Amino acid sequence: MEVRREIVLPVERDEVWAALTEADRLAEWFANEVELDPRPGGTGVFRWENGEELHAVVEAVEPEERLALALDDASSVEFTLDDDPSGTRLTVVESAPGPQACAGEWSWGIAWSLTLPARSLPRSPIRLAVA
């Protein structure tokens, strides 16, 4: 199953990239505590106040263009940044085996729909498509 979300943010790519790859910025919108080494083969840990943890391995990095993570629950998430006349188009694709995407249990999707973008990135409507 795959879920794709797309949003256009009225800021430059470097600002969006920082919100996706810097641990302190990720902790503002995704998890309460974040460790991330945003290099191919690097690892990440996302922790929440309720004790939950999500572990990741960085599969691909193209600075200010693409970040792909393999997650310990057999799912994956890929962020792609593209230029847009209004700023930066950010596409998030979450993939997982089974029907969990349809059940609304996707961690990135829940955080995305509730709180991203953080800091100077204004909230914008999200177009959602399930493939």
C-alpha positions, 0 to 999 in steps of 0.5 A, spaced: 500 500 500 502 507 498 500 513 500 502 520 497 501 527 500 503 533 496 504 540 499 507 547 496 510 551 501 512 558 500 519 558 502 526 556 499 528 548 498 533 549 504 528 551 509 524 545 507 530 540 507 532 543 514 525 541 517 526 534 514 533 533 516 535 536 522 534 533 528 532 539 532 527 541 527 524 534 526 523 534 533 518 540 532 513 537 528 514 529 528 517 526 534 519 529 541 526 526 541 530 525 534 536 522 532 538 522 525 544 522 521 542 524 514 547 520 510 546 514 506 546 508 511 545 513 516 540 511 522 535 515 525 531 514 532 524 518 533 521 517 540 515 520 543 513 522 550 508 515 550 515 511 550 514 509 542 520 509 538 521 508 530 528 506 528 530 508 521 536 507 516 537 512 511 536 509 504 538 515 499 540 522 500 540 528 494 541 534 498 535 539 497 532 534 493 530 527 496 530 523 502 528 516 503 528 512 509 527 505 511 523 504 517 523 498 522 516 496 521 517 494 514 515 501 511 518 506 508 518 514 507 520 518 501 521 526 501 522 529 494 522 537 493 521 540 487 521 547 485 514 551 484 512 558 482 509 559 489 516 556 493 517 548 494 513 542 492 514 537 497 511 530 496 511 525 501 510 517 499 509 512 505 509 505 503 508 499 507 506 492 506 498 490 508 492 495 509 495 499 514 495 505 510 487 505 509 486 504 517 490 511 518 495 508 522 501 511 518 506 515 523 508 520 518 501 521 515 498 523 522 504 528 524 504 531 517 496 532 517 496 535 524 503 539 525 507 540 519 510 544 517 514 547 523 517 553 525 517 558 519 513 554 514 506 556 514 500 550 514 497 549 508 492 544 505 494 537 503 492 533 497 492 526 499 491 520 494 491 513 496 494 508 490 
